[in-house]
Amino acid sequence: MKKSSFILGVFAALITSTLVAGPATDKIAQREPEPFAGYSKKCGFPILFANTNSISLARIDARLGKIIVLDPVLRYPGQDAHRRFLIAHECAHHLQGHTSVKGLQNRRKDKGVEDQELSADCWAAEALALTEYAANVKFMADAFYRKGLHSPGSGYPSGVQRSTMIYHCLQSARRQKAAKENTGLKKK
């Protein structure tokens, strides 16, 4: 009797670990409300929380298509700014074709990873700059700046490079918004 319950327990553990093994097994991909105004219209990719080798990633799932995967630590209180920025950043990877076959091939080229990461940072900064979460962009730029000139490796840009790009794109988005508002006032 003990042997059969042990086998049954092992079998149940295997089934459970299989069911939670990855994003493709998640029946409800979008588990929280829109992370920032306009997300559904601009991106709309399912967001899943799963253990990953990185804090976030954009990938194409065989069953769900384009998805964004976030580490569960991003659900903790105090992680809102980080989570919103990473969602916008990963959305940019999908929209800019970085997760396509050609995009993945370009990542292997010299400066490919750096170019794609900075491009996604810029898109995220511009997308969030025009929402009530512009302060999140500044928070992330400051967080990257504190990482300094050291690159985390694998072709990723340094914290200072990322911070500089984010600030530049934040200011650019604000200038574009102001220009549109001024143009609208002149037409009235």
C-alpha positions in Angstrom: 0.0 0.0 0.0 2.8 2.4 0.8 4.6 1.7 -2.4 1.5 2.4 -4.5 0.8 5.7 -2.7 4.4 6.7 -3.2 4.2 6.0 -6.9 0.9 7.8 -7.1 2.5 10.8 -5.3 5.4 10.8 -7.8 3.0 10.6 -10.7 0.9 13.5 -9.3 4.1 15.6 -8.8 5.2 14.9 -12.4 1.8 15.9 -13.8 1.7 19.1 -11.7 5.2 20.0 -12.7 4.3 19.4 -16.3 1.2 21.6 -16.0 3.1 24.6 -14.7 6.3 24.0 -16.7 5.8 26.8 -19.1 3.7 29.6 -20.5 2.1 27.4 -23.2 0.2 25.5 -20.4 -1.3 28.7 -19.0 -5.0 28.6 -19.9 -5.5 32.3 -19.1 -2.7 34.3 -20.6 -3.8 37.8 -19.7 -4.2 37.7 -15.9 -4.3 41.4 -15.0 -5.8 44.6 -16.3 -4.2 46.6 -19.0 -0.7 47.4 -17.7 -0.7 51.0 -19.2 -3.2 53.1 -21.2 -3.2 52.0 -24.8 -1.6 48.6 -24.3 -4.4 46.6 -25.9 -4.4 48.9 -28.9 -0.6 49.2 -29.3 0.4 45.6 -28.2 -2.2 43.3 -26.8 0.1 40.4 -26.5 -0.7 37.9 -23.7 1.4 38.5 -20.6 2.4 35.4 -18.5 4.3 35.0 -15.3 6.7 32.1 -15.3 10.2 31.4 -14.0 12.7 32.4 -16.7 16.4 32.7 -17.0 15.9 36.5 -17.3 13.6 38.9 -15.7 11.5 39.3 -18.9 11.4 38.1 -22.5 9.4 38.3 -25.6 8.9 35.0 -27.5 6.7 33.2 -29.9 4.8 30.3 -28.3 3.7 27.4 -30.5 0.2 27.6 -29.1 -0.4 31.2 -28.0 1.7 33.0 -30.6 3.5 36.2 -29.6 3.7 36.4 -25.8 5.5 38.3 -23.1 6.9 36.3 -20.2 7.7 38.0 -16.9 9.4 36.6 -13.8 6.9 36.2 -10.9 9.1 38.6 -8.8 7.6 41.4 -10.9 4.3 40.8 -9.2 5.7 42.0 -5.8 4.6 45.3 -4.4 7.0 48.0 -5.4 7.6 46.5 -8.8 4.9 48.3 -10.7 7.3 50.8 -12.5 9.7 48.0 -13.4 6.9 45.7 -14.6 5.2 48.4 -16.8 8.5 49.3 -18.5 9.5 45.7 -19.1 6.1 44.9 -20.6 6.4 47.9 -23.0 10.1 46.9 -23.7 9.1 43.3 -24.6 6.1 44.5 -26.6 8.6 46.6 -28.7 10.7 43.4 -29.4 7.6 41.9 -31.0 6.5 45.0 -32.9 9.9 45.7 -34.2 10.4 42.1 -35.5 13.1 41.1 -33.1 11.4 37.8 -32.3 11.0 36.8 -35.9 13.5 34.5 -37.6 15.2 37.4 -39.3 15.2 39.4 -36.0 16.8 36.5 -34.2 19.4 36.2 -36.9 20.2 39.9 -36.7 20.7 39.5 -32.9 23.8 37.3 -33.7 25.4 40.0 -35.8 27.9 42.5 -34.3 26.1 45.0 -32.1 22.8 43.2 -32.9 21.8 42.6 -29.3 22.8 46.1 -28.3 20.9 47.7 -31.2 17.7 45.7 -30.5 17.8 46.3 -26.7 18.3 50.1 -27.1 15.6 50.2 -29.8 13.1 48.4 -27.5 14.1 50.7 -24.6 13.4 53.7 -26.8 10.0 52.4 -27.9 9.0 51.6 -24.3 10.1 55.1 -23.2 8.1 56.8 -25.9 5.0 54.6 -25.3 4.9 55.2 -21.6 5.9 58.9 -21.9 2.5 59.8 -23.2 0.6 58.0 -20.4 0.2 58.6 -16.7 3.3 56.5 -16.2 5.9 58.8 -17.5 7.5 58.8 -14.1 8.1 55.0 -14.5 10.3 55.8 -17.5 12.4 58.2 -15.4 12.6 55.6 -12.6 13.9 53.0 -15.0 16.4 55.3 -16.6 17.7 56.1 -13.2 17.9 52.4 -12.3 19.9 51.6 -15.4 22.2 54.6 -14.8 23.0 53.2 -11.3 24.3 50.0 -13.0 27.1 52.1 -14.5 29.3 51.5 -17.5 29.5 47.7 -17.0 27.6 45.6 -19.6 25.9 42.5 -18.2 27.5 40.6 -21.2 26.2 38.7 -24.2 26.2 42.0 -26.2 23.8 43.8 -23.9 24.3 47.6 -23.6 25.7 49.1 -20.3 23.4 50.7 -17.8 24.6 54.1 -18.8 23.9 53.5 -22.5 20.4 52.3 -21.7 19.7 55.2 -19.3 20.9 57.7 -21.9 18.7 56.2 -24.6 15.7 56.1 -22.4 16.1 59.7 -21.3 16.6 60.8 -24.9 13.5 59.0 -26.1 11.4 60.3 -23.2 12.4 63.9 -24.0 11.8 63.3 -27.7 8.2 61.9 -27.0 7.5 65.0 -24.8 8.7 67.4 -27.5 6.6 65.6 -30.2 3.5 65.7 -27.9 4.1 69.5 -27.3 4.5 70.1 -31.0 1.2 68.3 -31.8 -0.6 70.3 -29.1 0.9 73.6 -30.4 -0.2 72.6 -34.0 -3.7 71.8 -32.7 -3.9 75.2 -31.0 -2.9 77.1 -34.1 -5.6 75.3 -36.2 -8.4 76.3 -33.8 
